[in-house]
Amino acid sequence: MIKIENLSKTYQIEDGPEIKALDNINLEVKKGEIVGIIGTSGSGKTSLLRVLRGVEPFDDGKITIDDVTVTPESTTYYSRKLRKVTAIHLQRSFGLWSETALNNVIRKLYGTKYGDEALTDFDFAYSEFEEEAMEILKVVGLEHKATHFAPVLSGGEKQRLIMARQLAKKPKVLLLDEPATMSCPKTKQEILDAIRNINEDLGVTVILVSHLPEVHHYLSHRLVLMENGHVKDEGTPDKIIKEFLQNMEEEVPKRDIEDVGEDIIKARDLKKSFYLLKAGNVLELKDVSFDVKEEEIVSLIGPSGAGKTVLLRMIGGLDLPDGGNVQFKLNNEWVDMHQPGIDRMNIRRQMGFMHQEFALVHHATIRDQIGGRLGIKGINVVDEAKKKAEEMGISDLALDVLYQLTDLPENEAKQRLEQLGLSGSILDTLFPSFPDNEVREYAEPIFKALDLPMDILSRRSYELSGGQKVRATLALVLASQPKVLILDEPFGDLDPITLRTVSNSLKRINQEFNTTIIMVSHHIDFIEELATRALRMDEGKLIGDGKAEDECDEFIESCGADYLKDIAQWKEKLLGN
């Protein structure tokens, strides 16, 4: 069905070294197989999928899919033929029409046959394609959502609708690039079951890229291990997973659940409602109350749409609740995080926020970026900014609102500044960068805890590995040694080897600097390994509060995540621990 012979691909990086993405790959896939590909970030997995899809040229070798053969000398005609026999689904792809799920599939069926799915009036297409579209929706488990408006489907339902649209193209091979990594366990289970149905019911050959061992354990018939652009080994999923995980760091013990301080955060009776015009009230957070103690590592868990990120942003004072309040303790006084002013600025100065869409500045050194971060979170920043603000005629309340922007994702901060009629330069004026010669002093203890060499200070983001980028970004957030670190699923797409390194780093930070950590994550084993406590949410309500292991077990059971059942025992048996 698929034969890859001596395939090589090199990327030319501007002002940088060549990158050998694929190095003499040889691989065969039988018709009807689900072949998994696993490997750390940068091992060449996505490059291989793009070559098989016909959207990425290659330097040497030959690929054959069904009756289509492509070499580096082939014309674009053959690349187009590859795209006809394959379909690809990317993790963050949500290219859907703002219509019903059924319409989305009918449009793709019409486009596949007649060449244009964008026609404005296609009611006549129902008689030809409705029955077939419903059969495809049934395969991915969405027949009961056929008349539902696509934009208001859940994340997992959108992912499955994307797959349905790909199936409408009648591919012989489905290429999946991390199709469920960023999803919650409930959503992930739905997506994995849809993939299995596509393979078993339609006989579609599947090549599945994922760095999650539990996904391959559940789905893959055979597993390929990639490393530095070449195939290191292939075999049964358990054999290859064991080989993949053998170089994982030893786990650092986490803080004892009893070894924590006094209350540092109080959330009381929090309420927040969100509406979509065509769906009504889609989320109502209500009556959420809890305390967080100093030095705890607390994880919010629950299905997608439960309200975890909404709650995290209210804790950090980034969004206002409709009711209730969040208070932080400052110098033995409780400060309301939703009342602007200098006291709230002093709380925010001691808080670090790492968003899901975190990114390093491409062209700046890590030293420069830490200097900028210290200019925002340094010990004297509030007093110095207050003096500058008075000279500029900016009130304390307005200064606090501007300071709030420094904790937002870059695009959201720019948008809010534009709404205020201001440019980003005002933030640079109020919170200037730290002097270069003082950055090392602040960075050294953090780099040691994160197991980062100090010479990384002089590097730029493109000179770092995937794991180093994540830890360098953590170093930016942690350089000012915040009392509270808030993490909104920033590690969702990390491979388990890198994730263990990050988990150990966070434990060292927690233990050495007594940093309180509040996080959202969909990685159950990461939560169990790291968190001292978990708050379980569903449909905007807090439904569980206890030991991370106990709450994770309850969550797995409630969402029917079969692929996660007995994961700890399975991994322990596999690795011989």
C-alpha positions as CSV (number, residue, x, y, z in Angstrom):
1,M,0.0,0.0,0.0
2,I,2.8,2.4,1.0
3,K,6.5,2.0,0.3
4,I,9.1,4.6,1.3
5,E,12.6,4.1,-0.1
6,N,15.8,5.9,0.9
7,L,13.8,9.1,1.6
8,S,15.8,12.2,2.7
9,K,14.9,15.8,3.2
10,T,17.1,18.8,4.3
11,Y,15.8,22.2,5.3
12,Q,17.9,25.3,4.6
13,I,17.6,27.7,7.5
14,E,18.3,31.4,6.8
15,D,21.4,32.5,8.8
16,G,21.6,29.1,10.3
17,P,22.8,25.5,9.8
18,E,21.1,23.0,7.5
19,I,18.7,20.7,9.3
20,K,18.5,17.1,8.1
21,A,14.8,16.5,8.8
22,L,14.6,13.0,7.1
23,D,17.6,10.8,6.8
24,N,17.4,7.7,4.5
25,I,13.9,6.6,5.6
26,N,12.8,3.1,4.6
27,L,9.3,2.0,5.6
28,E,6.4,-0.1,4.3
29,V,2.8,0.0,5.4
30,K,0.2,-2.6,4.5
31,K,-3.3,-1.9,3.4
32,G,-5.7,-1.5,6.4
33,E,-2.9,-1.0,9.0
34,I,-2.8,1.6,11.6
35,V,0.9,2.4,11.8
36,G,2.0,4.8,14.6
37,I,5.0,7.1,14.5
38,I,6.5,8.2,17.8
39,G,9.6,10.3,18.7
40,T,10.6,13.4,20.5
41,S,10.0,16.9,19.1
42,G,12.1,17.5,16.0
43,S,12.6,13.9,15.1
44,G,11.0,14.3,11.7
45,K,7.5,12.9,12.2
46,T,5.6,15.9,10.7
47,S,8.0,16.3,7.8
48,L,7.4,12.7,6.9
49,L,3.6,13.2,6.9
50,R,3.9,16.3,4.7
51,V,6.1,14.4,2.2
52,L,3.5,11.6,2.1
53,R,0.7,14.1,1.6
54,G,2.5,15.6,-1.4
55,V,2.9,19.1,0.0
56,E,6.6,18.9,0.9
57,P,9.3,18.3,-1.7
58,F,12.2,16.0,-0.8
59,D,15.8,15.6,-1.9
60,D,16.4,11.9,-2.4
61,G,14.5,8.6,-2.5
62,K,11.1,7.5,-3.7
63,I,7.6,7.1,-2.2
64,T,4.8,4.9,-3.5
65,I,1.2,5.1,-2.3
66,D,-1.3,2.8,-4.0
67,D,-0.4,3.2,-7.7
68,V,1.2,6.7,-7.3
69,T,5.0,6.9,-7.3
70,V,6.8,10.2,-6.6
71,T,10.5,11.0,-6.8
72,P,12.3,14.4,-6.4
73,E,12.2,14.7,-10.2
74,S,8.4,14.2,-10.5
75,T,6.2,17.0,-11.7
76,T,3.5,18.6,-9.7
77,Y,1.0,16.4,-11.5
78,Y,2.2,13.4,-9.3
79,S,2.0,15.5,-6.2
80,R,-1.6,16.3,-7.0
81,K,-2.3,12.6,-7.5
82,L,-0.8,11.9,-4.0
83,R,-3.2,14.5,-2.5
84,K,-6.1,12.6,-4.1
85,V,-5.3,9.3,-2.5
86,T,-4.4,10.8,0.9
87,A,-6.1,13.1,3.4
88,I,-4.4,14.8,6.3
89,H,-5.7,16.0,9.7
90,L,-3.7,18.4,11.7
91,Q,-4.1,18.9,15.5
92,R,-5.2,22.6,15.4
93,S,-7.1,22.5,12.1
94,F,-10.7,23.8,12.4
95,G,-11.5,24.8,8.8
96,L,-15.3,24.4,9.0
97,W,-18.2,26.1,7.3
98,S,-20.5,28.1,9.7
99,E,-23.4,25.7,8.9
100,T,-24.7,22.4,10.2
101,A,-22.5,19.4,10.5
102,L,-24.4,17.7,7.7
103,N,-23.9,20.6,5.4
104,N,-20.2,20.6,6.0
105,V,-19.9,17.0,4.9
106,I,-22.3,17.5,1.9
107,R,-20.2,20.5,0.7
108,K,-17.0,18.3,0.8
109,L,-18.7,15.5,-1.1
110,Y,-20.0,17.9,-3.7
111,G,-16.5,19.5,-4.0
112,T,-14.8,16.2,-4.3
113,K,-17.1,15.2,-7.2
114,Y,-17.6,18.5,-9.0
115,G,-14.5,20.6,-7.9
116,D,-16.1,23.4,-5.9
117,E,-17.6,23.1,-2.4
118,A,-18.1,26.9,-2.0
119,L,-21.3,27.2,-4.0
120,T,-23.9,29.4,-2.3
121,D,-27.0,27.4,-3.0
122,F,-26.6,23.6,-3.0
123,D,-30.0,22.4,-1.7
124,F,-30.2,20.3,-4.9
125,A,-27.1,18.4,-3.6
126,Y,-29.0,16.9,-0.7
127,S,-30.8,14.4,-3.0
128,E,-27.4,13.2,-4.2
129,F,-25.3,13.3,-1.1
130,E,-27.4,13.4,2.1
131,E,-27.5,9.6,2.6
132,E,-23.8,9.3,2.1
133,A,-23.0,12.2,4.3
134,M,-25.1,10.7,7.1
135,E,-23.2,7.4,6.8
136,I,-19.9,9.3,7.2
137,L,-21.2,11.2,10.2
138,K,-22.2,7.8,11.7
139,V,-18.6,6.5,11.3
140,V,-17.2,9.3,13.3
141,G,-20.0,9.2,15.9
142,L,-21.7,12.5,14.9
143,E,-25.0,11.3,13.4
144,H,-26.9,12.8,16.4
145,K,-25.3,16.2,15.7
146,A,-26.1,16.3,12.0
147,T,-28.4,19.4,12.3
148,H,-26.2,21.2,14.9
149,F,-24.4,24.4,13.9
150,A,-20.7,23.6,13.5
151,P,-19.2,26.6,15.4
152,V,-21.0,25.6,18.6
153,L,-19.8,22.0,18.6
154,S,-17.4,21.0,21.3
155,G,-13.7,20.8,20.5
156,G,-13.8,17.0,20.1
157,E,-16.9,17.2,17.9
158,K,-15.2,19.7,15.7
159,Q,-12.2,17.4,15.4
160,R,-14.4,14.5,14.4
161,L,-16.3,16.7,11.9
162,I,-13.0,17.6,10.3
163,M,-12.3,13.9,9.9
164,A,-15.7,13.4,8.4
165,R,-14.9,16.1,5.8
166,Q,-11.6,14.4,5.1
167,L,-13.4,11.0,4.6
168,A,-15.8,12.7,2.1
169,K,-12.8,12.9,-0.2
170,K,-12.7,9.1,-0.2
171,P,-8.9,8.8,0.7
172,K,-7.1,5.5,0.7
173,V,-4.7,6.8,3.4
174,L,-5.5,9.0,6.3
175,L,-2.5,10.9,7.7
176,L,-3.0,12.1,11.3
177,D,-0.6,14.6,12.9
178,E,-1.3,14.7,16.7
179,P,-5.0,14.6,16.2
180,A,-5.9,14.6,19.9
181,T,-2.9,15.7,21.9
182,M,-4.3,19.0,23.2
183,S,-7.7,17.5,24.0
184,C,-9.1,16.5,27.4
185,P,-9.4,12.8,28.1
186,K,-13.1,12.7,27.2
187,T,-12.6,14.4,23.9
188,K,-9.5,12.3,23.2
189,Q,-11.4,9.1,23.7
190,E,-14.1,10.2,21.2
191,I,-11.4,11.1,18.6
192,L,-9.5,7.8,19.1
193,D,-12.7,5.8,18.8
194,A,-13.5,7.7,15.6
195,I,-10.1,6.8,14.1
196,R,-10.6,3.1,15.0
197,N,-14.0,3.2,13.3
198,I,-12.6,4.8,10.2
199,N,-10.0,2.1,10.0
200,E,-12.3,-0.9,10.8
201,D,-15.5,0.2,9.0
202,L,-14.1,1.8,5.9
203,G,-10.8,-0.1,5.6
204,V,-8.8,3.2,5.4
205,T,-5.1,2.8,6.1
206,V,-3.9,5.2,8.9
207,I,-0.5,6.7,9.7
208,L,-0.8,8.2,13.1
209,V,1.8,10.6,14.5
210,S,1.6,11.1,18.3
211,H,4.1,11.4,21.1
212,L,1.6,10.0,23.6
213,P,2.4,6.3,24.3
214,E,-1.1,5.6,25.6
215,V,-2.6,6.6,22.2
216,H,-0.4,4.2,20.4
217,H,-1.0,1.5,23.0
218,Y,-4.7,1.9,22.4
219,L,-4.7,2.3,18.6
220,S,-1.6,1.4,16.7
221,H,-1.1,-2.1,15.1
222,R,2.6,-1.4,14.6
223,L,4.8,1.4,15.9
224,V,7.8,3.2,14.3
225,L,10.4,5.1,16.5
226,M,12.0,8.1,14.8
227,E,15.1,9.9,16.1
228,N,17.1,12.7,14.5
229,G,15.3,12.2,11.1
230,H,15.7,8.5,10.7
231,V,13.8,5.3,11.7
232,K,15.5,4.0,14.8
233,D,13.3,0.9,15.2
234,E,9.9,-0.5,14.5
235,G,7.8,-3.3,16.1
236,T,4.9,-3.9,18.4
237,P,3.6,-0.8,20.3
238,D,4.7,-2.0,23.7
239,K,8.2,-2.9,22.5
240,I,8.8,0.5,20.8
241,I,7.2,2.5,23.7
242,K,9.6,0.8,26.1
243,E,12.5,1.7,23.9
244,F,11.2,5.3,23.5
245,L,10.9,5.8,27.3
246,Q,14.1,4.1,28.4
247,N,16.0,7.4,28.6
248,M,13.4,9.3,30.6
249,E,14.7,11.0,33.7
250,E,14.1,9.5,37.1
251,E,11.1,11.1,38.8
252,V,11.9,13.7,41.5
253,P,9.6,13.1,44.5
254,K,6.9,15.8,44.9
255,R,6.1,17.8,48.0
256,D,4.3,16.0,50.8
257,I,0.6,17.1,50.8
258,E,0.9,18.0,54.5
259,D,4.1,20.1,54.0
260,V,2.4,23.3,53.0
261,G,1.8,26.7,54.5
262,E,-1.1,28.9,55.3
263,D,-3.9,30.1,53.0
264,I,-2.6,32.5,50.3
265,I,-5.6,32.6,47.9
266,K,-9.3,32.6,48.7
267,A,-12.0,32.3,46.0
268,R,-15.5,32.8,47.1
269,D,-18.9,32.3,45.2
270,L,-17.4,33.0,41.8
271,K,-19.9,33.3,38.9
272,K,-19.4,33.9,35.2
273,S,-21.6,33.4,32.2
274,F,-20.8,33.2,28.5
275,Y,-23.2,33.3,25.6
276,L,-23.2,32.5,21.9
277,L,-26.0,34.0,19.9
278,K,-26.9,30.7,18.1
279,A,-26.4,28.4,21.2
280,G,-27.7,30.3,24.1
281,N,-25.9,29.9,27.5
282,V,-23.0,27.6,26.7
283,L,-21.1,28.0,30.0
284,E,-22.2,29.2,33.4
285,L,-19.6,29.1,36.1
286,K,-21.4,29.4,39.4
287,D,-20.8,29.2,43.2
288,V,-17.2,28.2,42.9
289,S,-15.3,28.5,46.3
290,F,-12.0,27.1,47.4
291,D,-8.7,28.1,49.2
292,V,-5.1,27.6,48.0
293,K,-2.3,27.2,50.6
294,E,1.3,28.5,50.2
295,E,3.6,25.9,48.5
296,E,0.7,23.8,47.1
297,I,0.7,22.5,43.5
298,V,-3.0,22.6,42.6
299,S,-4.3,21.3,39.2
300,L,-7.7,22.1,37.8
301,I,-9.0,19.1,35.9
302,G,-12.2,18.4,33.9
303,P,-13.5,18.0,30.4
304,S,-13.1,20.7,27.7
305,G,-15.6,23.5,28.3
306,A,-15.8,22.9,32.1
307,G,-14.6,26.4,32.9
308,K,-11.0,25.7,33.9
309,T,-9.3,28.5,31.9
310,V,-12.1,30.9,32.8
311,L,-11.5,30.2,36.5
312,L,-7.7,30.4,36.1
313,R,-8.0,33.9,34.4
314,M,-10.3,35.1,37.2
315,I,-7.8,33.9,39.9
316,G,-5.1,35.8,38.1
317,G,-7.2,39.0,37.9
318,L,-7.2,38.9,34.1
319,D,-11.0,38.6,33.8
320,L,-13.8,40.0,36.1
321,P,-16.4,37.6,37.5
322,D,-20.1,38.4,37.3
323,G,-20.2,37.7,41.1
324,G,-18.0,36.7,43.9
325,N,-14.3,37.5,44.4
326,V,-10.7,36.3,44.6
327,Q,-8.4,37.5,47.3
328,F,-4.6,37.1,47.7
329,K,-2.7,37.6,50.9
330,L,-0.2,40.5,50.9
331,N,1.8,41.3,54.0
332,N,-0.9,39.6,56.1
333,E,-3.6,41.7,54.5
334,W,-6.2,40.2,52.0
335,V,-6.3,42.1,48.6
336,D,-9.2,41.8,46.2
337,M,-7.9,40.8,42.7
338,H,-10.8,42.5,41.0
339,Q,-10.3,45.9,42.6
340,P,-7.7,48.0,40.6
341,G,-5.0,49.8,42.5
342,I,-1.5,49.7,43.8
343,D,-2.2,46.8,46.2
344,R,-3.3,44.7,43.2
345,M,-0.2,45.7,41.3
346,N,2.0,44.4,44.2
347,I,0.1,41.1,44.1
348,R,0.5,40.9,40.3
349,R,4.3,41.6,40.6
350,Q,4.6,38.4,42.7
351,M,2.6,36.3,40.2
352,G,3.8,34.6,37.0
353,F,1.3,33.6,34.3
354,M,2.3,31.2,31.5
355,H,-0.4,30.9,28.8
356,Q,-1.0,28.0,26.4
357,E,0.1,30.2,23.5
358,F,3.5,31.1,25.1
359,A,6.3,32.0,22.7
360,L,9.9,33.2,22.9
361,V,10.8,36.2,20.8
362,H,12.5,34.8,17.8
363,H,15.4,37.3,17.3
364,A,16.2,38.3,20.9
365,T,18.6,36.5,23.2
366,I,17.3,34.8,26.3
367,R,19.3,37.3,28.4
368,D,17.4,40.2,26.7
369,Q,14.1,38.6,27.3
370,I,14.8,37.9,30.9
371,G,15.9,41.5,31.3
372,G,12.5,42.6,29.9
373,R,10.7,40.3,32.2
374,L,12.6,41.6,35.2
375,G,11.7,45.1,34.1
376,I,8.0,44.0,34.5
377,K,8.3,41.9,37.7
378,G,11.4,43.3,39.5
379,I,11.3,44.1,43.2
380,N,11.1,47.9,42.8
381,V,9.0,48.0,39.6
382,V,5.7,49.1,41.3
383,D,7.3,52.1,43.0
384,E,9.4,53.1,40.0
385,A,6.4,52.8,37.6
386,K,4.2,54.8,40.0
387,K,6.7,57.7,39.8
388,K,6.8,57.6,36.0
389,A,3.1,57.4,35.9
390,E,2.7,60.5,38.1
391,E,5.0,62.5,35.8
392,M,2.9,61.4,32.8
393,G,-0.4,62.2,34.5
394,I,-1.5,58.6,34.7
395,S,-3.6,57.7,37.8
396,D,-2.9,54.7,40.0
397,L,-6.0,52.9,38.7
398,A,-5.0,53.5,35.1
399,L,-1.4,52.3,35.9
400,D,-2.8,49.1,37.4
401,V,-4.9,48.5,34.3
402,L,-1.8,48.9,32.1
403,Y,0.2,46.6,34.4
404,Q,-2.5,44.0,34.0
405,L,-1.7,43.8,30.2
406,T,1.8,42.5,30.9
407,D,0.3,39.2,32.1
408,L,-1.8,38.7,29.0
409,P,-0.8,36.8,25.8
410,E,0.9,39.3,23.4
411,N,-1.9,39.5,20.9
412,E,-4.5,40.0,23.5
413,A,-2.4,42.8,25.2
414,K,-1.9,44.6,21.8
415,Q,-5.7,44.4,21.1
416,R,-6.5,46.0,24.5
417,L,-3.9,48.7,24.0
418,E,-5.4,49.5,20.6
419,Q,-8.9,49.7,22.2
420,L,-7.4,52.3,24.6
421,G,-5.8,54.2,21.7
422,L,-2.3,53.4,23.0
423,S,0.8,51.8,21.5
424,G,3.1,49.2,23.1
425,S,5.7,51.8,23.8
426,I,3.9,53.0,26.9
427,L,4.6,49.7,28.6
428,D,8.3,50.0,27.7
429,T,8.4,53.5,29.2
430,L,6.6,52.5,32.4
431,F,8.5,49.1,32.8
432,P,11.9,49.4,31.2
433,S,14.2,46.4,30.7
434,F,16.6,45.3,33.5
435,P,20.3,46.0,32.9
436,D,22.1,43.2,31.2
437,N,24.8,42.9,33.9
438,E,22.3,42.1,36.6
439,V,20.3,39.5,34.6
440,R,22.8,36.7,35.4
441,E,22.4,37.1,39.1
442,Y,18.7,36.6,38.9
443,A,18.9,33.8,36.3
444,E,21.5,31.6,37.9
445,P,19.4,30.0,40.7
446,I,16.4,29.5,38.3
447,F,18.6,28.0,35.6
448,K,20.1,25.6,38.1
449,A,16.6,24.5,39.3
450,L,15.5,24.1,35.7
451,D,18.7,22.2,34.8
452,L,19.6,24.7,32.1
453,P,23.2,25.6,31.2
454,M,24.0,29.3,31.7
455,D,25.3,29.7,28.2
456,I,21.7,29.5,27.0
457,L,21.4,33.2,28.1
458,S,23.3,34.2,24.9
459,R,21.2,32.0,22.6
460,R,18.1,32.8,20.6
461,S,15.0,30.7,20.5
462,Y,15.9,29.0,17.1
463,E,19.1,27.8,18.7
464,L,17.3,25.8,21.4
465,S,15.8,22.3,21.4
466,G,12.0,21.9,22.1
467,G,12.6,21.1,25.7
468,Q,15.0,23.9,26.2
469,K,12.5,26.4,24.7
470,V,9.9,25.4,27.3
471,R,12.3,25.6,30.2
472,A,13.7,28.9,28.9
473,T,10.2,30.3,28.8
474,L,9.6,29.1,32.3
475,A,12.9,30.8,33.3
476,L,11.5,34.1,32.0
477,V,8.4,33.7,34.1
478,L,10.4,32.6,37.2
479,A,13.3,35.0,37.0
480,S,11.7,37.4,39.5
481,Q,10.9,34.4,41.8
482,P,7.1,34.9,41.9
483,K,5.2,33.6,44.9
484,V,2.5,32.2,42.7
485,L,2.9,30.5,39.3
486,I,-0.2,30.1,37.1
487,L,0.1,27.6,34.2
488,D,-2.7,27.4,31.6
489,E,-2.0,24.2,29.7
490,P,1.4,25.4,28.3
491,F,2.9,21.9,28.0
492,G,0.0,20.1,26.2
493,D,2.0,19.2,23.1
494,L,5.2,18.0,24.7
495,D,6.5,14.5,24.4
496,P,6.6,12.5,27.6
497,I,10.4,12.6,27.9
498,T,10.4,16.4,27.8
499,L,7.4,16.5,30.0
500,R,9.2,14.5,32.7
501,T,12.0,17.0,32.6
502,V,9.6,19.9,33.0
503,S,7.7,18.1,35.8
504,N,11.0,17.6,37.7
505,S,12.0,21.2,37.1
506,L,8.7,22.5,38.5
507,K,9.0,20.3,41.6
508,R,12.5,21.7,42.2
509,I,11.1,25.3,41.8
510,N,8.3,24.5,44.2
511,Q,10.6,22.9,46.8
512,E,13.6,25.4,46.6
513,F,11.6,28.6,46.3
514,N,8.3,27.6,48.0
515,T,6.5,28.7,44.9
516,T,2.7,28.0,44.9
517,I,1.6,26.6,41.5
518,I,-1.9,26.5,40.1
519,M,-2.2,24.8,36.7
520,V,-4.6,23.4,34.1
521,S,-3.4,20.3,32.2
522,H,-5.0,17.5,30.2
523,H,-2.1,15.1,30.8
524,I,-3.4,12.8,33.6
525,D,0.0,11.2,34.4
526,F,1.6,14.7,34.5
527,I,-1.0,15.8,37.0
528,E,-0.7,12.7,39.2
529,E,3.1,13.1,39.1
530,L,3.3,16.8,39.9
531,A,0.2,18.0,41.7
532,T,-0.3,17.8,45.5
533,R,-4.0,18.4,45.0
534,A,-6.7,18.6,42.3
535,L,-9.9,20.5,41.9
536,R,-12.3,18.7,39.5
537,M,-14.7,20.7,37.5
538,D,-17.6,20.0,35.2
539,E,-20.1,22.3,33.5
540,G,-18.9,25.3,35.5
541,K,-19.2,23.6,38.9
542,L,-16.5,22.5,41.3
543,I,-17.4,18.8,41.9
544,G,-14.3,17.4,43.5
545,D,-11.4,18.5,45.7
546,G,-8.8,16.1,47.0
547,K,-5.6,14.2,46.3
548,A,-4.6,14.4,42.6
549,E,-4.5,10.6,42.2
550,D,-8.0,10.2,43.6
551,E,-9.6,13.0,41.6
552,C,-7.9,11.9,38.4
553,D,-9.3,8.3,38.9
554,E,-12.8,9.8,39.3
555,F,-12.3,12.0,36.2
556,I,-11.1,9.1,34.0
557,E,-14.1,7.0,35.2
558,S,-16.6,9.8,34.6
559,C,-15.5,10.5,31.0
560,G,-15.1,6.9,29.9
561,A,-11.5,7.3,28.9
562,D,-10.7,3.7,28.2
563,Y,-7.4,4.5,26.7
564,L,-6.2,5.8,30.1
565,K,-7.5,3.0,32.3
566,D,-4.7,1.3,34.2
567,I,-2.1,3.6,32.5
568,A,0.1,3.8,35.6
569,Q,0.2,0.0,36.0
570,W,0.8,-0.5,32.3
571,K,3.7,1.9,32.2
572,E,5.2,0.5,35.4
573,K,5.0,-3.0,34.0
574,L,6.4,-1.9,30.6
575,L,9.4,-0.1,32.1
576,G,10.0,-2.7,34.8
577,N,10.0,-0.2,37.7
